[in-house]
Amino acid sequence: MGRSAHAVVRATVDHLEMDGPGTMHLIEDDLSEAWVDDLARDGVAEIERYLAKHLAFLAYLDEASA
């Protein structure tokens, strides 16, 4: 016979960093008027961090080859 139609459910959380105590996601946060601004600000900050790391690596390569 095939597999049972009943789902196997874990009794423990396997991603503690995501589901830690006191962590709750509120839908109101996603529906706030500033969510686009927050997304853009956080996205730009991540891109700036990435570019800074890339620039530091290129500078390292230039120093290493000189």
N, CA, C, O and CB atoms as a CASP TS submission, in Angstrom:
PFRMAT TS
TARGET T0000
AUTHOR 0000-0000-0000
METHOD Language model
MODEL 1
PARENT N/A
ATOM      1  N   MET     1       0.834  -1.183   0.000  1.00  0.00           N
ATOM      2  CA  MET     1       0.000   0.000   0.000  1.00  0.00           C
ATOM      3  C   MET     1       0.878   1.245   0.000  1.00  0.00           C
ATOM      4  O   MET     1       2.070   1.183   0.298  1.00  0.00           O
ATOM      5  CB  MET     1      -0.948  -0.001   1.210  1.00  0.00           C
ATOM      6  N   GLY     2       0.273   2.359  -0.335  1.00  0.00           N
ATOM      7  CA  GLY     2       0.990   3.623  -0.360  1.00  0.00           C
ATOM      8  C   GLY     2       1.123   4.228   1.021  1.00  0.00           C
ATOM      9  O   GLY     2       0.848   3.581   2.032  1.00  0.00           O
ATOM     10  N   ARG     3       1.544   5.464   1.046  1.00  0.00           N
ATOM     11  CA  ARG     3       1.698   6.161   2.324  1.00  0.00           C
ATOM     12  C   ARG     3       0.348   6.532   2.919  1.00  0.00           C
ATOM     13  O   ARG     3      -0.661   6.641   2.222  1.00  0.00           O
ATOM     14  CB  ARG     3       2.550   7.415   2.147  1.00  0.00           C
ATOM     15  N   SER     4       0.369   6.720   4.222  1.00  0.00           N
ATOM     16  CA  SER     4      -0.832   7.121   4.936  1.00  0.00           C
ATOM     17  C   SER     4      -1.181   8.567   4.594  1.00  0.00           C
ATOM     18  O   SER     4      -0.299   9.371   4.294  1.00  0.00           O
ATOM     19  CB  SER     4      -0.644   6.953   6.458  1.00  0.00           C
ATOM     20  N   ALA     5      -2.441   8.884   4.641  1.00  0.00           N
ATOM     21  CA  ALA     5      -2.890  10.254   4.379  1.00  0.00           C
ATOM     22  C   ALA     5      -2.658  11.162   5.574  1.00  0.00           C
ATOM     23  O   ALA     5      -2.831  12.377   5.475  1.00  0.00           O
ATOM     24  CB  ALA     5      -4.363  10.264   4.006  1.00  0.00           C
ATOM     25  N   HIS     6      -2.271  10.587   6.695  1.00  0.00           N
ATOM     26  CA  HIS     6      -2.049  11.380   7.903  1.00  0.00           C
ATOM     27  C   HIS     6      -0.666  11.999   7.885  1.00  0.00           C
ATOM     28  O   HIS     6       0.322  11.325   7.591  1.00  0.00           O
ATOM     29  CB  HIS     6      -2.227  10.520   9.158  1.00  0.00           C
ATOM     30  N   ALA     7      -0.599  13.275   8.199  1.00  0.00           N
ATOM     31  CA  ALA     7       0.671  13.988   8.212  1.00  0.00           C
ATOM     32  C   ALA     7       1.439  13.671   9.483  1.00  0.00           C
ATOM     33  O   ALA     7       0.858  13.511  10.557  1.00  0.00           O
ATOM     34  CB  ALA     7       0.448  15.498   8.086  1.00  0.00           C
ATOM     35  N   VAL     8       2.756  13.582   9.342  1.00  0.00           N
ATOM     36  CA  VAL     8       3.613  13.392  10.508  1.00  0.00           C
ATOM     37  C   VAL     8       3.996  14.783  11.003  1.00  0.00           C
ATOM     38  O   VAL     8       4.573  15.570  10.253  1.00  0.00           O
ATOM     39  CB  VAL     8       4.892  12.519  10.165  1.00  0.00           C
ATOM     40  N   VAL     9       3.684  15.088  12.248  1.00  0.00           N
ATOM     41  CA  VAL     9       3.933  16.407  12.811  1.00  0.00           C
ATOM     42  C   VAL     9       5.010  16.288  13.870  1.00  0.00           C
ATOM     43  O   VAL     9       4.932  15.448  14.765  1.00  0.00           O
ATOM     44  CB  VAL     9       2.641  17.020  13.404  1.00  0.00           C
ATOM     45  N   ARG    10       6.029  17.151  13.754  1.00  0.00           N
ATOM     46  CA  ARG    10       7.107  17.157  14.747  1.00  0.00           C
ATOM     47  C   ARG    10       6.618  17.765  16.050  1.00  0.00           C
ATOM     48  O   ARG    10       5.820  18.703  16.063  1.00  0.00           O
ATOM     49  CB  ARG    10       8.331  17.934  14.224  1.00  0.00           C
ATOM     50  N   ALA    11       7.111  17.211  17.133  1.00  0.00           N
ATOM     51  CA  ALA    11       6.730  17.728  18.452  1.00  0.00           C
ATOM     52  C   ALA    11       7.627  18.883  18.885  1.00  0.00           C
ATOM     53  O   ALA    11       7.280  19.614  19.813  1.00  0.00           O
ATOM     54  CB  ALA    11       6.786  16.613  19.493  1.00  0.00           C
ATOM     55  N   THR    12       8.766  19.059  18.233  1.00  0.00           N
ATOM     56  CA  THR    12       9.698  20.118  18.627  1.00  0.00           C
ATOM     57  C   THR    12       9.915  21.081  17.468  1.00  0.00           C
ATOM     58  O   THR    12       9.645  20.758  16.311  1.00  0.00           O
ATOM     59  CB  THR    12      11.046  19.519  19.089  1.00  0.00           C
ATOM     60  N   VAL    13      10.401  22.251  17.796  1.00  0.00           N
ATOM     61  CA  VAL    13      10.708  23.268  16.801  1.00  0.00           C
ATOM     62  C   VAL    13      12.111  23.003  16.277  1.00  0.00           C
ATOM     63  O   VAL    13      13.039  22.816  17.065  1.00  0.00           O
ATOM     64  CB  VAL    13      10.587  24.710  17.398  1.00  0.00           C
ATOM     65  N   ASP    14      12.279  22.985  14.969  1.00  0.00           N
ATOM     66  CA  ASP    14      13.607  22.718  14.411  1.00  0.00           C
ATOM     67  C   ASP    14      14.345  23.986  14.010  1.00  0.00           C
ATOM     68  O   ASP    14      15.517  23.912  13.639  1.00  0.00           O
ATOM     69  CB  ASP    14      13.487  21.811  13.215  1.00  0.00           C
ATOM     70  N   HIS    15      13.704  25.139  14.072  1.00  0.00           N
ATOM     71  CA  HIS    15      14.363  26.410  13.763  1.00  0.00           C
ATOM     72  C   HIS    15      14.174  27.351  14.947  1.00  0.00           C
ATOM     73  O   HIS    15      13.311  28.229  14.919  1.00  0.00           O
ATOM     74  CB  HIS    15      13.792  27.044  12.445  1.00  0.00           C
ATOM     75  N   LEU    16      14.972  27.168  15.971  1.00  0.00           N
ATOM     76  CA  LEU    16      14.793  27.944  17.195  1.00  0.00           C
ATOM     77  C   LEU    16      15.017  29.429  16.976  1.00  0.00           C
ATOM     78  O   LEU    16      14.360  30.254  17.612  1.00  0.00           O
ATOM     79  CB  LEU    16      15.728  27.446  18.266  1.00  0.00           C
ATOM     80  N   GLU    17      15.953  29.788  16.068  1.00  0.00           N
ATOM     81  CA  GLU    17      16.224  31.203  15.863  1.00  0.00           C
ATOM     82  C   GLU    17      15.028  31.912  15.236  1.00  0.00           C
ATOM     83  O   GLU    17      14.882  33.125  15.391  1.00  0.00           O
ATOM     84  CB  GLU    17      17.457  31.381  14.989  1.00  0.00           C
ATOM     85  N   MET    18      14.182  31.186  14.540  1.00  0.00           N
ATOM     86  CA  MET    18      13.008  31.791  13.922  1.00  0.00           C
ATOM     87  C   MET    18      11.797  31.754  14.848  1.00  0.00           C
ATOM     88  O   MET    18      10.961  32.657  14.808  1.00  0.00           O
ATOM     89  CB  MET    18      12.682  31.085  12.619  1.00  0.00           C
ATOM     90  N   ASP    19      11.697  30.740  15.664  1.00  0.00           N
ATOM     91  CA  ASP    19      10.527  30.550  16.507  1.00  0.00           C
ATOM     92  C   ASP    19      10.884  30.619  17.981  1.00  0.00           C
ATOM     93  O   ASP    19      10.355  29.854  18.788  1.00  0.00           O
ATOM     94  CB  ASP    19       9.866  29.226  16.197  1.00  0.00           C
ATOM     95  N   GLY    20      11.768  31.520  18.330  1.00  0.00           N
ATOM     96  CA  GLY    20      12.197  31.634  19.714  1.00  0.00           C
ATOM     97  C   GLY    20      11.085  32.141  20.605  1.00  0.00           C
ATOM     98  O   GLY    20      10.046  32.595  20.127  1.00  0.00           O
ATOM     99  N   PRO    21      11.312  32.058  21.899  1.00  0.00           N
ATOM    100  CA  PRO    21      10.284  32.523  22.835  1.00  0.00           C
ATOM    101  C   PRO    21      10.044  34.023  22.678  1.00  0.00           C
ATOM    102  O   PRO    21      10.989  34.800  22.545  1.00  0.00           O
ATOM    103  CB  PRO    21      10.691  32.201  24.286  1.00  0.00           C
ATOM    104  N   GLY    22       8.801  34.413  22.693  1.00  0.00           N
ATOM    105  CA  GLY    22       8.455  35.818  22.580  1.00  0.00           C
ATOM    106  C   GLY    22       8.429  36.338  21.155  1.00  0.00           C
ATOM    107  O   GLY    22       8.127  37.511  20.933  1.00  0.00           O
ATOM    108  N   THR    23       8.741  35.489  20.187  1.00  0.00           N
ATOM    109  CA  THR    23       8.750  35.915  18.793  1.00  0.00           C
ATOM    110  C   THR    23       7.357  35.718  18.219  1.00  0.00           C
ATOM    111  O   THR    23       6.841  34.601  18.171  1.00  0.00           O
ATOM    112  CB  THR    23       9.811  35.129  17.966  1.00  0.00           C
ATOM    113  N   MET    24       6.764  36.807  17.789  1.00  0.00           N
ATOM    114  CA  MET    24       5.438  36.704  17.199  1.00  0.00           C
ATOM    115  C   MET    24       5.370  37.638  15.999  1.00  0.00           C
ATOM    116  O   MET    24       5.767  38.801  16.081  1.00  0.00           O
ATOM    117  CB  MET    24       4.329  37.043  18.238  1.00  0.00           C
ATOM    118  N   HIS    25       4.869  37.128  14.903  1.00  0.00           N
ATOM    119  CA  HIS    25       4.705  37.938  13.701  1.00  0.00           C
ATOM    120  C   HIS    25       3.270  38.453  13.661  1.00  0.00           C
ATOM    121  O   HIS    25       2.318  37.673  13.676  1.00  0.00           O
ATOM    122  CB  HIS    25       5.047  37.119  12.411  1.00  0.00           C
ATOM    123  N   LEU    26       3.133  39.735  13.611  1.00  0.00           N
ATOM    124  CA  LEU    26       1.806  40.333  13.578  1.00  0.00           C
ATOM    125  C   LEU    26       1.490  40.799  12.159  1.00  0.00           C
ATOM    126  O   LEU    26       2.296  41.494  11.541  1.00  0.00           O
ATOM    127  CB  LEU    26       1.708  41.513  14.576  1.00  0.00           C
ATOM    128  N   ILE    27       0.348  40.428  11.651  1.00  0.00           N
ATOM    129  CA  ILE    27      -0.053  40.817  10.311  1.00  0.00           C
ATOM    130  C   ILE    27      -0.188  42.332  10.192  1.00  0.00           C
ATOM    131  O   ILE    27      -0.025  42.889   9.106  1.00  0.00           O
ATOM    132  CB  ILE    27      -1.364  40.143   9.936  1.00  0.00           C
ATOM    133  N   GLU    28      -0.484  43.000  11.307  1.00  0.00           N
ATOM    134  CA  GLU    28      -0.598  44.449  11.281  1.00  0.00           C
ATOM    135  C   GLU    28       0.706  45.107  10.859  1.00  0.00           C
ATOM    136  O   GLU    28       0.696  46.181  10.257  1.00  0.00           O
ATOM    137  CB  GLU    28      -1.022  44.965  12.641  1.00  0.00           C
ATOM    138  N   ASP    29       1.849  44.458  11.176  1.00  0.00           N
ATOM    139  CA  ASP    29       3.144  45.004  10.771  1.00  0.00           C
ATOM    140  C   ASP    29       3.277  45.012   9.250  1.00  0.00           C
ATOM    141  O   ASP    29       3.842  45.945   8.679  1.00  0.00           O
ATOM    142  CB  ASP    29       4.290  44.192  11.399  1.00  0.00           C
ATOM    143  N   ASP    30       2.759  43.979   8.599  1.00  0.00           N
ATOM    144  CA  ASP    30       2.827  43.910   7.142  1.00  0.00           C
ATOM    145  C   ASP    30       1.852  44.865   6.473  1.00  0.00           C
ATOM    146  O   ASP    30       2.077  45.282   5.337  1.00  0.00           O
ATOM    147  CB  ASP    30       2.557  42.501   6.676  1.00  0.00           C
ATOM    148  N   LEU    31       0.792  45.209   7.151  1.00  0.00           N
ATOM    149  CA  LEU    31      -0.231  46.060   6.568  1.00  0.00           C
ATOM    150  C   LEU    31      -0.054  47.532   6.902  1.00  0.00           C
ATOM    151  O   LEU    31      -0.873  48.359   6.501  1.00  0.00           O
ATOM    152  CB  LEU    31      -1.574  45.608   7.022  1.00  0.00           C
ATOM    153  N   SER    32       0.994  47.869   7.624  1.00  0.00           N
ATOM    154  CA  SER    32       1.198  49.264   7.994  1.00  0.00           C
ATOM    155  C   SER    32       1.479  50.098   6.745  1.00  0.00           C
ATOM    156  O   SER    32       1.877  49.569   5.707  1.00  0.00           O
ATOM    157  CB  SER    32       2.357  49.397   9.009  1.00  0.00           C
ATOM    158  N   GLU    33       1.272  51.366   6.858  1.00  0.00           N
ATOM    159  CA  GLU    33       1.445  52.253   5.712  1.00  0.00           C
ATOM    160  C   GLU    33       2.911  52.429   5.335  1.00  0.00           C
ATOM    161  O   GLU    33       3.207  52.817   4.205  1.00  0.00           O
ATOM    162  CB  GLU    33       0.829  53.602   6.003  1.00  0.00           C
ATOM    163  N   ALA    34       3.816  52.159   6.237  1.00  0.00           N
ATOM    164  CA  ALA    34       5.237  52.415   5.993  1.00  0.00           C
ATOM    165  C   ALA    34       5.994  51.169   5.542  1.00  0.00           C
ATOM    166  O   ALA    34       7.225  51.196   5.505  1.00  0.00           O
ATOM    167  CB  ALA    34       5.879  52.968   7.243  1.00  0.00           C
ATOM    168  N   TRP    35       5.313  50.082   5.199  1.00  0.00           N
ATOM    169  CA  TRP    35       6.032  48.841   4.890  1.00  0.00           C
ATOM    170  C   TRP    35       6.892  48.982   3.642  1.00  0.00           C
ATOM    171  O   TRP    35       7.966  48.383   3.579  1.00  0.00           O
ATOM    172  CB  TRP    35       5.047  47.691   4.708  1.00  0.00           C
ATOM    173  N   VAL    36       6.462  49.745   2.654  1.00  0.00           N
ATOM    174  CA  VAL    36       7.274  49.924   1.448  1.00  0.00           C
ATOM    175  C   VAL    36       8.528  50.722   1.782  1.00  0.00           C
ATOM    176  O   VAL    36       9.621  50.392   1.321  1.00  0.00           O
ATOM    177  CB  VAL    36       6.461  50.633   0.335  1.00  0.00           C
ATOM    178  N   ASP    37       8.370  51.773   2.584  1.00  0.00           N
ATOM    179  CA  ASP    37       9.520  52.567   2.995  1.00  0.00           C
ATOM    180  C   ASP    37      10.511  51.719   3.789  1.00  0.00           C
ATOM    181  O   ASP    37      11.720  51.804   3.576  1.00  0.00           O
ATOM    182  CB  ASP    37       9.068  53.773   3.826  1.00  0.00           C
ATOM    183  N   ASP    38       9.995  50.905   4.698  1.00  0.00           N
ATOM    184  CA  ASP    38      10.858  50.032   5.492  1.00  0.00           C
ATOM    185  C   ASP    38      11.581  49.032   4.599  1.00  0.00           C
ATOM    186  O   ASP    38      12.777  48.801   4.773  1.00  0.00           O
ATOM    187  CB  ASP    38      10.039  49.294   6.561  1.00  0.00           C
ATOM    188  N   LEU    39      10.873  48.440   3.650  1.00  0.00           N
ATOM    189  CA  LEU    39      11.471  47.475   2.739  1.00  0.00           C
ATOM    190  C   LEU    39      12.560  48.127   1.896  1.00  0.00           C
ATOM    191  O   LEU    39      13.639  47.558   1.730  1.00  0.00           O
ATOM    192  CB  LEU    39      10.401  46.858   1.837  1.00  0.00           C
ATOM    193  N   ALA    40      12.290  49.304   1.369  1.00  0.00           N
ATOM    194  CA  ALA    40      13.273  50.007   0.549  1.00  0.00           C
ATOM    195  C   ALA    40      14.494  50.386   1.380  1.00  0.00           C
ATOM    196  O   ALA    40      15.628  50.203   0.938  1.00  0.00           O
ATOM    197  CB  ALA    40      12.650  51.260  -0.082  1.00  0.00           C
ATOM    198  N   ARG    41      14.265  50.917   2.584  1.00  0.00           N
ATOM    199  CA  ARG    41      15.383  51.319   3.445  1.00  0.00           C
ATOM    200  C   ARG    41      16.259  50.123   3.788  1.00  0.00           C
ATOM    201  O   ARG    41      17.484  50.199   3.692  1.00  0.00           O
ATOM    202  CB  ARG    41      14.863  51.977   4.733  1.00  0.00           C
ATOM    203  N   ASP    42      15.636  49.025   4.186  1.00  0.00           N
ATOM    204  CA  ASP    42      16.401  47.836   4.550  1.00  0.00           C
ATOM    205  C   ASP    42      17.104  47.239   3.339  1.00  0.00           C
ATOM    206  O   ASP    42      18.235  46.766   3.453  1.00  0.00           O
ATOM    207  CB  ASP    42      15.490  46.794   5.190  1.00  0.00           C
ATOM    208  N   GLY    43      16.454  47.254   2.193  1.00  0.00           N
ATOM    209  CA  GLY    43      17.066  46.739   0.981  1.00  0.00           C
ATOM    210  C   GLY    43      18.276  47.551   0.555  1.00  0.00           C
ATOM    211  O   GLY    43      19.308  46.990   0.189  1.00  0.00           O
ATOM    212  N   VAL    44      18.151  48.866   0.603  1.00  0.00           N
ATOM    213  CA  VAL    44      19.274  49.735   0.246  1.00  0.00           C
ATOM    214  C   VAL    44      20.424  49.539   1.228  1.00  0.00           C
ATOM    215  O   VAL    44      21.584  49.515   0.817  1.00  0.00           O
ATOM    216  CB  VAL    44      18.833  51.215   0.223  1.00  0.00           C
ATOM    217  N   ALA    45      20.126  49.399   2.508  1.00  0.00           N
ATOM    218  CA  ALA    45      21.179  49.181   3.508  1.00  0.00           C
ATOM    219  C   ALA    45      21.910  47.863   3.243  1.00  0.00           C
ATOM    220  O   ALA    45      23.133  47.800   3.370  1.00  0.00           O
ATOM    221  CB  ALA    45      20.579  49.181   4.936  1.00  0.00           C
ATOM    222  N   GLU    46      21.177  46.819   2.878  1.00  0.00           N
ATOM    223  CA  GLU    46      21.811  45.530   2.562  1.00  0.00           C
ATOM    224  C   GLU    46      22.701  45.649   1.328  1.00  0.00           C
ATOM    225  O   GLU    46      23.806  45.107   1.309  1.00  0.00           O
ATOM    226  CB  GLU    46      20.741  44.441   2.339  1.00  0.00           C
ATOM    227  N   ILE    47      22.232  46.348   0.302  1.00  0.00           N
ATOM    228  CA  ILE    47      23.033  46.535  -0.913  1.00  0.00           C
ATOM    229  C   ILE    47      24.292  47.332  -0.590  1.00  0.00           C
ATOM    230  O   ILE    47      25.371  47.003  -1.082  1.00  0.00           O
ATOM    231  CB  ILE    47      22.208  47.253  -2.012  1.00  0.00           C
ATOM    232  N   GLU    48      24.169  48.365   0.223  1.00  0.00           N
ATOM    233  CA  GLU    48      25.341  49.158   0.592  1.00  0.00           C
ATOM    234  C   GLU    48      26.358  48.317   1.359  1.00  0.00           C
ATOM    235  O   GLU    48      27.560  48.446   1.127  1.00  0.00           O
ATOM    236  CB  GLU    48      24.922  50.367   1.432  1.00  0.00           C
ATOM    237  N   ARG    49      25.894  47.454   2.273  1.00  0.00           N
ATOM    238  CA  ARG    49      26.815  46.572   3.004  1.00  0.00           C
ATOM    239  C   ARG    49      27.521  45.612   2.046  1.00  0.00           C
ATOM    240  O   ARG    49      28.725  45.385   2.161  1.00  0.00           O
ATOM    241  CB  ARG    49      26.055  45.775   4.090  1.00  0.00           C
ATOM    242  N   TYR    50      26.770  45.055   1.107  1.00  0.00           N
ATOM    243  CA  TYR    50      27.354  44.142   0.127  1.00  0.00           C
ATOM    244  C   TYR    50      28.414  44.855  -0.716  1.00  0.00           C
ATOM    245  O   TYR    50      29.507  44.324  -0.918  1.00  0.00           O
ATOM    246  CB  TYR    50      26.257  43.555  -0.781  1.00  0.00           C
ATOM    247  N   LEU    51      28.098  46.035  -1.199  1.00  0.00           N
ATOM    248  CA  LEU    51      29.047  46.773  -2.036  1.00  0.00           C
ATOM    249  C   LEU    51      30.288  47.178  -1.248  1.00  0.00           C
ATOM    250  O   LEU    51      31.388  47.184  -1.801  1.00  0.00           O
ATOM    251  CB  LEU    51      28.379  48.014  -2.628  1.00  0.00           C
ATOM    252  N   ALA    52      30.137  47.513   0.014  1.00  0.00           N
ATOM    253  CA  ALA    52      31.290  47.862   0.843  1.00  0.00           C
ATOM    254  C   ALA    52      32.208  46.651   1.009  1.00  0.00           C
ATOM    255  O   ALA    52      33.430  46.789   0.952  1.00  0.00           O
ATOM    256  CB  ALA    52      30.831  48.385   2.224  1.00  0.00           C
ATOM    257  N   LYS    53      31.634  45.477   1.212  1.00  0.00           N
ATOM    258  CA  LYS    53      32.452  44.262   1.322  1.00  0.00           C
ATOM    259  C   LYS    53      33.148  43.963   0.009  1.00  0.00           C
ATOM    260  O   LYS    53      34.316  43.577  -0.005  1.00  0.00           O
ATOM    261  CB  LYS    53      31.591  43.063   1.744  1.00  0.00           C
ATOM    262  N   HIS    54      32.438  44.140  -1.093  1.00  0.00           N
ATOM    263  CA  HIS    54      33.017  43.892  -2.409  1.00  0.00           C
ATOM    264  C   HIS    54      34.166  44.865  -2.679  1.00  0.00           C
ATOM    265  O   HIS    54      35.210  44.464  -3.193  1.00  0.00           O
ATOM    266  CB  HIS    54      31.940  44.014  -3.504  1.00  0.00           C
ATOM    267  N   LEU    55      33.976  46.131  -2.338  1.00  0.00           N
ATOM    268  CA  LEU    55      35.027  47.133  -2.526  1.00  0.00           C
ATOM    269  C   LEU    55      36.244  46.805  -1.664  1.00  0.00           C
ATOM    270  O   LEU    55      37.378  46.936  -2.126  1.00  0.00           O
ATOM    271  CB  LEU    55      34.497  48.540  -2.188  1.00  0.00           C
ATOM    272  N   ALA    56      36.025  46.384  -0.422  1.00  0.00           N
ATOM    273  CA  ALA    56      37.144  46.022   0.449  1.00  0.00           C
ATOM    274  C   ALA    56      37.898  44.826  -0.119  1.00  0.00           C
ATOM    275  O   ALA    56      39.124  44.774  -0.022  1.00  0.00           O
ATOM    276  CB  ALA    56      36.645  45.710   1.871  1.00  0.00           C
ATOM    277  N   PHE    57      37.197  43.876  -0.702  1.00  0.00           N
ATOM    278  CA  PHE    57      37.855  42.717  -1.300  1.00  0.00           C
ATOM    279  C   PHE    57      38.659  43.127  -2.522  1.00  0.00           C
ATOM    280  O   PHE    57      39.778  42.652  -2.709  1.00  0.00           O
ATOM    281  CB  PHE    57      36.825  41.649  -1.678  1.00  0.00           C
ATOM    282  N   LEU    58      38.111  43.998  -3.354  1.00  0.00           N
ATOM    283  CA  LEU    58      38.863  44.469  -4.519  1.00  0.00           C
ATOM    284  C   LEU    58      40.114  45.250  -4.101  1.00  0.00           C
ATOM    285  O   LEU    58      41.167  45.126  -4.727  1.00  0.00           O
ATOM    286  CB  LEU    58      37.969  45.346  -5.405  1.00  0.00           C
ATOM    287  N   ALA    59      39.992  46.047  -3.050  1.00  0.00           N
ATOM    288  CA  ALA    59      41.157  46.782  -2.548  1.00  0.00           C
ATOM    289  C   ALA    59      42.206  45.806  -2.048  1.00  0.00           C
ATOM    290  O   ALA    59      43.398  46.007  -2.279  1.00  0.00           O
ATOM    291  CB  ALA    59      40.751  47.761  -1.421  1.00  0.00           C
ATOM    292  N   TYR    60      41.778  44.747  -1.363  1.00  0.00           N
ATOM    293  CA  TYR    60      42.708  43.726  -0.896  1.00  0.00           C
ATOM    294  C   TYR    60      43.426  43.074  -2.075  1.00  0.00           C
ATOM    295  O   TYR    60      44.640  42.874  -2.029  1.00  0.00           O
ATOM    296  CB  TYR    60      41.969  42.664  -0.066  1.00  0.00           C
ATOM    297  N   LEU    61      42.694  42.749  -3.110  1.00  0.00           N
ATOM    298  CA  LEU    61      43.321  42.118  -4.287  1.00  0.00           C
ATOM    299  C   LEU    61      44.320  43.046  -4.942  1.00  0.00           C
ATOM    300  O   LEU    61      45.378  42.603  -5.388  1.00  0.00           O
ATOM    301  CB  LEU    61      42.259  41.703  -5.308  1.00  0.00           C
ATOM    302  N   ASP    62      43.994  44.355  -5.008  1.00  0.00           N
ATOM    303  CA  ASP    62      44.939  45.315  -5.585  1.00  0.00           C
ATOM    304  C   ASP    62      46.199  45.413  -4.758  1.00  0.00           C
ATOM    305  O   ASP    62      47.294  45.484  -5.315  1.00  0.00           O
ATOM    306  CB  ASP    62      44.299  46.688  -5.708  1.00  0.00           C
ATOM    307  N   GLU    63      46.073  45.417  -3.428  1.00  0.00           N
ATOM    308  CA  GLU    63      47.243  45.490  -2.554  1.00  0.00           C
ATOM    309  C   GLU    63      48.084  44.210  -2.657  1.00  0.00           C
ATOM    310  O   GLU    63      49.314  44.267  -2.635  1.00  0.00           O
ATOM    311  CB  GLU    63      46.805  45.724  -1.093  1.00  0.00           C
ATOM    312  N   ALA    64      47.424  43.078  -2.767  1.00  0.00           N
ATOM    313  CA  ALA    64      48.118  41.793  -2.828  1.00  0.00           C
ATOM    314  C   ALA    64      48.882  41.640  -4.134  1.00  0.00           C
ATOM    315  O   ALA    64      49.929  40.993  -4.161  1.00  0.00           O
ATOM    316  CB  ALA    64      47.127  40.646  -2.666  1.00  0.00           C
ATOM    317  N   SER    65      48.380  42.220  -5.213  1.00  0.00           N
ATOM    318  CA  SER    65      49.052  42.070  -6.508  1.00  0.00           C
ATOM    319  C   SER    65      50.153  43.110  -6.700  1.00  0.00           C
ATOM    320  O   SER    65      50.969  42.969  -7.611  1.00  0.00           O
ATOM    321  CB  SER    65      48.037  42.177  -7.643  1.00  0.00           C
ATOM    322  N   ALA    66      50.197  44.138  -5.877  1.00  0.00           N
ATOM    323  CA  ALA    66      51.215  45.189  -6.031  1.00  0.00           C
ATOM    324  C   ALA    66      52.519  44.816  -5.381  1.00  0.00           C
ATOM    325  O   ALA    66      53.473  45.593  -5.423  1.00  0.00           O
ATOM    326  CB  ALA    66      50.724  46.489  -5.451  1.00  0.00           C
TER
END
